Amino acid sequence: KAARPISDEEEYYVGRAVAARILSTYPLYQNSRLTEYINLIGKTVSLQSEKPDTFNGYHFAILDSKEINAFACPGGIIFVTKGMLNAVENEDELAAILAHEVAHVNNRDGISSIKRARWTEALTVIGSSAAKEYGSKELANLVSIFEGSIDDIVKTVVVNGYGQSQELDADKAALGYLSKAGYNPGALRDFIGRLIAKGKGSEGGILKTHPATSDRLKEVEDNMPSVKEDPSNIQLRSKRFISSIR
Protein backbone atom coordinates (compact mmCIF):
# COMPACT_ATOMS: atom_id res chain seq x y z
CA LYS A 1 0.00 0.00 0.00
CA ALA A 2 2.90 2.34 0.66
CA ALA A 3 3.82 2.15 -3.04
CA ARG A 4 0.47 3.44 -4.33
CA PRO A 5 0.21 6.83 -6.08
CA ILE A 6 -0.96 9.94 -4.26
CA SER A 7 -4.73 10.32 -4.59
CA ASP A 8 -6.39 13.49 -5.86
CA GLU A 9 -7.64 14.26 -2.36
CA GLU A 10 -4.18 13.85 -0.86
CA GLU A 11 -2.71 15.96 -3.65
CA TYR A 12 -5.13 18.74 -2.74
CA TYR A 13 -3.99 18.82 0.89
CA VAL A 14 -0.34 18.75 -0.10
CA GLY A 15 -0.96 21.55 -2.63
CA ARG A 16 -2.76 23.64 -0.04
CA ALA A 17 0.25 23.36 2.25
CA VAL A 18 2.60 24.30 -0.59
CA ALA A 19 0.42 27.35 -1.30
CA ALA A 20 0.57 28.34 2.37
CA ARG A 21 4.36 28.08 2.28
CA ILE A 22 4.54 30.32 -0.80
CA LEU A 23 2.22 32.85 0.83
CA SER A 24 4.56 33.03 3.80
CA THR A 25 7.13 34.55 1.42
CA TYR A 26 4.97 36.37 -1.10
CA PRO A 27 2.00 38.37 0.27
CA LEU A 28 -1.34 38.00 -1.46
CA TYR A 29 -2.45 40.95 -3.57
CA GLN A 30 -5.90 41.95 -2.35
CA ASN A 31 -7.87 43.07 -5.39
CA SER A 32 -11.14 41.19 -5.84
CA ARG A 33 -11.89 42.55 -9.32
CA LEU A 34 -8.50 41.65 -10.72
CA THR A 35 -8.54 38.26 -8.98
CA GLU A 36 -11.93 37.52 -10.53
CA TYR A 37 -10.50 38.38 -13.95
CA ILE A 38 -7.53 36.05 -13.46
CA ASN A 39 -9.87 33.24 -12.40
CA LEU A 40 -12.07 33.80 -15.45
CA ILE A 41 -9.12 33.28 -17.79
CA GLY A 42 -7.52 30.48 -15.78
CA LYS A 43 -10.69 28.44 -15.50
CA THR A 44 -11.44 28.97 -19.18
CA VAL A 45 -8.17 27.31 -20.20
CA SER A 46 -8.36 24.66 -17.44
CA LEU A 47 -11.71 23.47 -18.85
CA GLN A 48 -9.82 22.52 -22.03
CA SER A 49 -7.22 20.46 -20.15
CA GLU A 50 -7.08 16.70 -19.61
CA LYS A 51 -8.29 17.33 -16.06
CA PRO A 52 -10.91 20.11 -16.32
CA ASP A 53 -11.57 19.89 -12.60
CA THR A 54 -9.59 18.79 -9.57
CA PHE A 55 -10.57 17.53 -6.13
CA ASN A 56 -11.34 21.06 -4.91
CA GLY A 57 -11.23 22.89 -8.25
CA TYR A 58 -8.73 25.33 -9.76
CA HIS A 59 -8.05 28.55 -7.87
CA PHE A 60 -6.01 31.46 -9.22
CA ALA A 61 -4.59 34.31 -7.14
CA ILE A 62 -2.13 37.20 -7.44
CA LEU A 63 1.04 37.66 -5.41
CA ASP A 64 2.07 41.17 -4.45
CA SER A 65 5.56 40.98 -5.93
CA LYS A 66 7.42 42.77 -8.73
CA GLU A 67 9.04 39.48 -9.77
CA ILE A 68 7.98 38.10 -13.14
CA ASN A 69 6.83 34.72 -11.92
CA ALA A 70 4.08 32.12 -11.66
CA PHE A 71 3.72 29.04 -9.47
CA ALA A 72 1.51 25.96 -9.84
CA CYS A 73 0.79 24.11 -6.60
CA PRO A 74 -0.33 20.45 -6.75
CA GLY A 75 -4.09 20.08 -6.92
CA GLY A 76 -4.84 23.32 -8.79
CA ILE A 77 -3.85 26.39 -6.76
CA ILE A 78 -2.01 28.70 -9.16
CA PHE A 79 -0.30 32.02 -8.41
CA VAL A 80 0.86 34.81 -10.73
CA THR A 81 2.75 37.88 -9.55
CA LYS A 82 1.91 41.51 -10.19
CA GLY A 83 5.21 41.61 -12.04
CA MET A 84 3.91 38.96 -14.42
CA LEU A 85 0.71 40.89 -15.02
CA ASN A 86 2.82 43.91 -15.94
CA ALA A 87 5.02 41.79 -18.26
CA VAL A 88 2.26 40.35 -20.46
CA GLU A 89 1.00 42.57 -23.26
CA ASN A 90 -2.48 41.16 -23.80
CA GLU A 91 -5.02 38.67 -22.47
CA ASP A 92 -3.80 35.92 -24.79
CA GLU A 93 -0.30 36.07 -23.27
CA LEU A 94 -1.78 35.95 -19.78
CA ALA A 95 -3.90 32.96 -20.83
CA ALA A 96 -0.72 31.31 -22.17
CA ILE A 97 1.05 31.69 -18.81
CA LEU A 98 -1.94 30.29 -16.91
CA ALA A 99 -2.36 27.44 -19.42
CA HIS A 100 1.31 26.51 -18.90
CA GLU A 101 0.75 26.35 -15.13
CA VAL A 102 -2.45 24.33 -15.57
CA ALA A 103 -0.40 21.87 -17.63
CA HIS A 104 2.04 21.44 -14.71
CA VAL A 105 -0.94 20.56 -12.50
CA ASN A 106 -2.30 18.11 -15.08
CA ASN A 107 1.13 16.49 -15.50
CA ARG A 108 1.52 16.31 -11.69
CA ASP A 109 4.98 17.81 -11.99
CA GLY A 110 4.89 19.21 -8.45
CA ILE A 111 3.89 15.91 -6.87
CA SER A 112 6.54 14.06 -8.88
CA SER A 113 9.24 16.07 -7.11
CA ILE A 114 8.46 14.36 -3.80
CA LYS A 115 11.16 11.87 -2.91
CA ARG A 116 9.76 8.37 -3.20
CA ALA A 117 11.23 7.27 0.13
CA ARG A 118 9.55 10.21 1.88
CA TRP A 119 6.13 9.38 0.39
CA THR A 120 6.51 5.72 1.34
CA GLU A 121 7.30 6.71 4.91
CA ALA A 122 4.30 9.04 5.06
CA LEU A 123 1.92 6.34 3.83
CA THR A 124 3.34 3.91 6.34
CA VAL A 125 2.40 6.34 9.11
CA ILE A 126 -1.09 6.90 7.65
CA GLY A 127 -1.65 3.16 7.39
CA SER A 128 -0.68 2.44 10.99
CA SER A 129 -3.31 1.37 13.53
CA ALA A 130 -2.72 4.56 15.54
CA ALA A 131 -3.47 6.71 12.52
CA LYS A 132 -6.63 4.79 11.74
CA GLU A 133 -8.08 5.81 15.10
CA TYR A 134 -8.19 9.40 13.86
CA GLY A 135 -10.03 8.51 10.65
CA SER A 136 -10.79 11.54 8.48
CA LYS A 137 -8.93 13.78 10.91
CA GLU A 138 -5.70 12.11 9.82
CA LEU A 139 -6.39 13.12 6.24
CA ALA A 140 -7.01 16.72 7.34
CA ASN A 141 -3.61 16.70 9.02
CA LEU A 142 -1.73 15.62 5.90
CA VAL A 143 -0.10 19.05 5.68
CA SER A 144 1.93 18.27 8.79
CA ILE A 145 2.54 14.61 7.94
CA PHE A 146 3.88 15.65 4.54
CA GLU A 147 6.11 18.46 5.79
CA GLY A 148 9.19 16.98 4.15
CA SER A 149 7.25 16.36 0.95
CA ILE A 150 6.12 19.96 0.94
CA ASP A 151 9.75 21.03 1.27
CA ASP A 152 10.60 18.92 -1.79
CA ILE A 153 7.86 20.57 -3.86
CA VAL A 154 8.57 24.15 -2.76
CA LYS A 155 12.25 23.66 -3.53
CA THR A 156 11.39 22.52 -7.04
CA VAL A 157 8.63 25.01 -7.82
CA VAL A 158 10.18 28.14 -6.27
CA VAL A 159 13.94 27.57 -6.10
CA ASN A 160 15.29 25.05 -8.60
CA GLY A 161 12.59 24.95 -11.26
CA TYR A 162 11.35 22.01 -13.30
CA GLY A 163 13.43 19.97 -15.69
CA GLN A 164 13.60 20.89 -19.37
CA SER A 165 11.39 17.99 -20.47
CA GLN A 166 8.71 19.00 -17.96
CA GLU A 167 8.76 22.56 -19.25
CA LEU A 168 8.56 21.49 -22.88
CA ASP A 169 5.67 19.13 -22.12
CA ALA A 170 3.84 21.93 -20.28
CA ASP A 171 4.37 24.27 -23.24
CA LYS A 172 3.02 21.69 -25.68
CA ALA A 173 -0.06 21.01 -23.56
CA ALA A 174 -0.65 24.75 -23.08
CA LEU A 175 -0.75 25.30 -26.84
CA GLY A 176 -3.59 22.79 -27.09
CA TYR A 177 -5.54 24.34 -24.22
CA LEU A 178 -5.21 27.81 -25.73
CA SER A 179 -6.35 26.71 -29.17
CA LYS A 180 -9.39 24.85 -27.80
CA ALA A 181 -10.33 27.81 -25.61
CA GLY A 182 -10.26 30.20 -28.58
CA TYR A 183 -7.08 32.00 -27.58
CA ASN A 184 -4.16 32.59 -29.91
CA PRO A 185 -1.57 29.87 -29.08
CA GLY A 186 1.05 32.08 -30.74
CA ALA A 187 0.87 34.26 -27.62
CA LEU A 188 3.09 31.74 -25.80
CA ARG A 189 5.69 32.05 -28.57
CA ASP A 190 5.45 35.84 -28.47
CA PHE A 191 5.99 35.99 -24.71
CA ILE A 192 8.96 33.60 -24.69
CA GLY A 193 10.47 35.34 -27.72
CA ARG A 194 10.25 38.71 -26.02
CA LEU A 195 12.09 37.36 -22.97
CA ILE A 196 14.87 36.04 -25.20
CA ALA A 197 15.08 39.34 -27.07
CA LYS A 198 15.55 41.14 -23.77
CA GLY A 199 18.37 38.76 -22.86
CA LYS A 200 16.60 37.33 -19.83
CA GLY A 201 17.02 33.65 -20.59
CA SER A 202 19.09 32.77 -17.55
CA GLU A 203 17.91 35.09 -14.80
CA GLY A 204 15.74 34.30 -11.80
CA GLY A 205 11.99 34.22 -11.33
CA ILE A 206 9.95 32.69 -14.09
CA LEU A 207 13.01 32.97 -16.30
CA LYS A 208 14.65 30.39 -14.07
CA THR A 209 11.74 28.08 -13.36
CA HIS A 210 10.64 28.44 -16.99
CA PRO A 211 13.91 28.81 -18.94
CA ALA A 212 13.36 31.04 -21.97
CA THR A 213 15.83 29.33 -24.29
CA SER A 214 16.01 29.26 -28.06
CA ASP A 215 15.41 25.49 -27.97
CA ARG A 216 12.22 26.02 -26.04
CA LEU A 217 11.03 28.66 -28.51
CA LYS A 218 11.72 26.30 -31.42
CA GLU A 219 9.73 23.52 -29.73
CA VAL A 220 6.79 25.88 -29.29
CA GLU A 221 6.93 26.91 -32.92
CA ASP A 222 7.20 23.30 -34.10
CA ASN A 223 4.08 22.31 -32.10
CA MET A 224 2.01 25.39 -32.92
CA PRO A 225 -1.61 24.43 -33.70
CA SER A 226 -3.62 26.32 -36.28
CA VAL A 227 -6.51 28.46 -35.07
CA LYS A 228 -8.98 30.74 -36.79
CA GLU A 229 -9.63 33.77 -34.63
CA ASP A 230 -12.81 35.82 -34.56
CA PRO A 231 -11.94 39.55 -34.83
CA SER A 232 -14.82 40.42 -32.49
CA ASN A 233 -13.39 38.12 -29.80
CA ILE A 234 -9.96 39.73 -30.19
CA GLN A 235 -11.49 43.16 -29.62
CA LEU A 236 -13.43 41.91 -26.60
CA ARG A 237 -10.32 40.42 -25.01
CA SER A 238 -8.31 43.55 -25.68
CA LYS A 239 -10.94 45.77 -24.08
CA ARG A 240 -11.28 43.43 -21.10
CA PHE A 241 -7.49 43.27 -20.59
CA ILE A 242 -7.05 47.05 -20.72
CA SER A 243 -9.95 47.60 -18.36
CA SER A 244 -8.75 44.96 -15.86
CA ILE A 245 -4.96 45.34 -15.89
CA ARG A 246 -3.87 48.42 -17.74
C-alpha positions as a printed Julia matrix, in Angstrom:
246×3 Matrix{Float64}:
   0.0    0.0     0.0
   2.9    2.34    0.66
   3.82   2.15   -3.04
   0.47   3.44   -4.33
   0.21   6.83   -6.08
  -0.96   9.94   -4.26
  -4.73  10.32   -4.59
  -6.39  13.49   -5.86
  -7.64  14.26   -2.36
  -4.18  13.85   -0.86
  -2.71  15.96   -3.65
  -5.13  18.74   -2.74
  -3.99  18.82    0.89
  -0.34  18.75   -0.1
  -0.96  21.55   -2.63
  -2.76  23.64   -0.04
   0.25  23.36    2.25
   2.6   24.3    -0.59
   0.42  27.35   -1.3
   0.57  28.34    2.37
   4.36  28.08    2.28
   4.54  30.32   -0.8
   2.22  32.85    0.83
   4.56  33.03    3.8
   7.13  34.55    1.42
   4.97  36.37   -1.1
   2.0   38.37    0.27
  -1.34  38.0    -1.46
  -2.45  40.95   -3.57
  -5.9   41.95   -2.35
  -7.87  43.07   -5.39
 -11.14  41.19   -5.84
 -11.89  42.55   -9.32
  -8.5   41.65  -10.72
  -8.54  38.26   -8.98
 -11.93  37.52  -10.53
 -10.5   38.38  -13.95
  -7.53  36.05  -13.46
  -9.87  33.24  -12.4
 -12.07  33.8   -15.45
  -9.12  33.28  -17.79
  -7.52  30.48  -15.78
 -10.69  28.44  -15.5
 -11.44  28.97  -19.18
  -8.17  27.31  -20.2
  -8.36  24.66  -17.44
 -11.71  23.47  -18.85
  -9.82  22.52  -22.03
  -7.22  20.46  -20.15
  -7.08  16.7   -19.61
  -8.29  17.33  -16.06
 -10.91  20.11  -16.32
 -11.57  19.89  -12.6
  -9.59  18.79   -9.57
 -10.57  17.53   -6.13
 -11.34  21.06   -4.91
 -11.23  22.89   -8.25
  -8.73  25.33   -9.76
  -8.05  28.55   -7.87
  -6.01  31.46   -9.22
  -4.59  34.31   -7.14
  -2.13  37.2    -7.44
   1.04  37.66   -5.41
   2.07  41.17   -4.45
   5.56  40.98   -5.93
   7.42  42.77   -8.73
   9.04  39.48   -9.77
   7.98  38.1   -13.14
   6.83  34.72  -11.92
   4.08  32.12  -11.66
   3.72  29.04   -9.47
   1.51  25.96   -9.84
   0.79  24.11   -6.6
  -0.33  20.45   -6.75
  -4.09  20.08   -6.92
  -4.84  23.32   -8.79
  -3.85  26.39   -6.76
  -2.01  28.7    -9.16
  -0.3   32.02   -8.41
   0.86  34.81  -10.73
   2.75  37.88   -9.55
   1.91  41.51  -10.19
   5.21  41.61  -12.04
   3.91  38.96  -14.42
   0.71  40.89  -15.02
   2.82  43.91  -15.94
   5.02  41.79  -18.26
   2.26  40.35  -20.46
   1.0   42.57  -23.26
  -2.48  41.16  -23.8
  -5.02  38.67  -22.47
  -3.8   35.92  -24.79
  -0.3   36.07  -23.27
  -1.78  35.95  -19.78
  -3.9   32.96  -20.83
  -0.72  31.31  -22.17
   1.05  31.69  -18.81
  -1.94  30.29  -16.91
  -2.36  27.44  -19.42
   1.31  26.51  -18.9
   0.75  26.35  -15.13
  -2.45  24.33  -15.57
  -0.4   21.87  -17.63
   2.04  21.44  -14.71
  -0.94  20.56  -12.5
  -2.3   18.11  -15.08
   1.13  16.49  -15.5
   1.52  16.31  -11.69
   4.98  17.81  -11.99
   4.89  19.21   -8.45
   3.89  15.91   -6.87
   6.54  14.06   -8.88
   9.24  16.07   -7.11
   8.46  14.36   -3.8
  11.16  11.87   -2.91
   9.76   8.37   -3.2
  11.23   7.27    0.13
   9.55  10.21    1.88
   6.13   9.38    0.39
   6.51   5.72    1.34
   7.3    6.71    4.91
   4.3    9.04    5.06
   1.92   6.34    3.83
   3.34   3.91    6.34
   2.4    6.34    9.11
  -1.09   6.9     7.65
  -1.65   3.16    7.39
  -0.68   2.44   10.99
  -3.31   1.37   13.53
  -2.72   4.56   15.54
  -3.47   6.71   12.52
  -6.63   4.79   11.74
  -8.08   5.81   15.1
  -8.19   9.4    13.86
 -10.03   8.51   10.65
 -10.79  11.54    8.48
  -8.93  13.78   10.91
  -5.7   12.11    9.82
  -6.39  13.12    6.24
  -7.01  16.72    7.34
  -3.61  16.7     9.02
  -1.73  15.62    5.9
  -0.1   19.05    5.68
   1.93  18.27    8.79
   2.54  14.61    7.94
   3.88  15.65    4.54
   6.11  18.46    5.79
   9.19  16.98    4.15
   7.25  16.36    0.95
   6.12  19.96    0.94
   9.75  21.03    1.27
  10.6   18.92   -1.79
   7.86  20.57   -3.86
   8.57  24.15   -2.76
  12.25  23.66   -3.53
  11.39  22.52   -7.04
   8.63  25.01   -7.82
  10.18  28.14   -6.27
  13.94  27.57   -6.1
  15.29  25.05   -8.6
  12.59  24.95  -11.26
  11.35  22.01  -13.3
  13.43  19.97  -15.69
  13.6   20.89  -19.37
  11.39  17.99  -20.47
   8.71  19.0   -17.96
   8.76  22.56  -19.25
   8.56  21.49  -22.88
   5.67  19.13  -22.12
   3.84  21.93  -20.28
   4.37  24.27  -23.24
   3.02  21.69  -25.68
  -0.06  21.01  -23.56
  -0.65  24.75  -23.08
  -0.75  25.3   -26.84
  -3.59  22.79  -27.09
  -5.54  24.34  -24.22
  -5.21  27.81  -25.73
  -6.35  26.71  -29.17
  -9.39  24.85  -27.8
 -10.33  27.81  -25.61
 -10.26  30.2   -28.58
  -7.08  32.0   -27.58
  -4.16  32.59  -29.91
  -1.57  29.87  -29.08
   1.05  32.08  -30.74
   0.87  34.26  -27.62
   3.09  31.74  -25.8
   5.69  32.05  -28.57
   5.45  35.84  -28.47
   5.99  35.99  -24.71
   8.96  33.6   -24.69
  10.47  35.34  -27.72
  10.25  38.71  -26.02
  12.09  37.36  -22.97
  14.87  36.04  -25.2
  15.08  39.34  -27.07
  15.55  41.14  -23.77
  18.37  38.76  -22.86
  16.6   37.33  -19.83
  17.02  33.65  -20.59
  19.09  32.77  -17.55
  17.91  35.09  -14.8
  15.74  34.3   -11.8
  11.99  34.22  -11.33
   9.95  32.69  -14.09
  13.01  32.97  -16.3
  14.65  30.39  -14.07
  11.74  28.08  -13.36
  10.64  28.44  -16.99
  13.91  28.81  -18.94
  13.36  31.04  -21.97
  15.83  29.33  -24.29
  16.01  29.26  -28.06
  15.41  25.49  -27.97
  12.22  26.02  -26.04
  11.03  28.66  -28.51
  11.72  26.3   -31.42
   9.73  23.52  -29.73
   6.79  25.88  -29.29
   6.93  26.91  -32.92
   7.2   23.3   -34.1
   4.08  22.31  -32.1
   2.01  25.39  -32.92
  -1.61  24.43  -33.7
  -3.62  26.32  -36.28
  -6.51  28.46  -35.07
  -8.98  30.74  -36.79
  -9.63  33.77  -34.63
 -12.81  35.82  -34.56
 -11.94  39.55  -34.83
 -14.82  40.42  -32.49
 -13.39  38.12  -29.8
  -9.96  39.73  -30.19
 -11.49  43.16  -29.62
 -13.43  41.91  -26.6
 -10.32  40.42  -25.01
  -8.31  43.55  -25.68
 -10.94  45.77  -24.08
 -11.28  43.43  -21.1
  -7.49  43.27  -20.59
  -7.05  47.05  -20.72
  -9.95  47.6   -18.36
  -8.75  44.96  -15.86
  -4.96  45.34  -15.89
  -3.87  48.42  -17.74
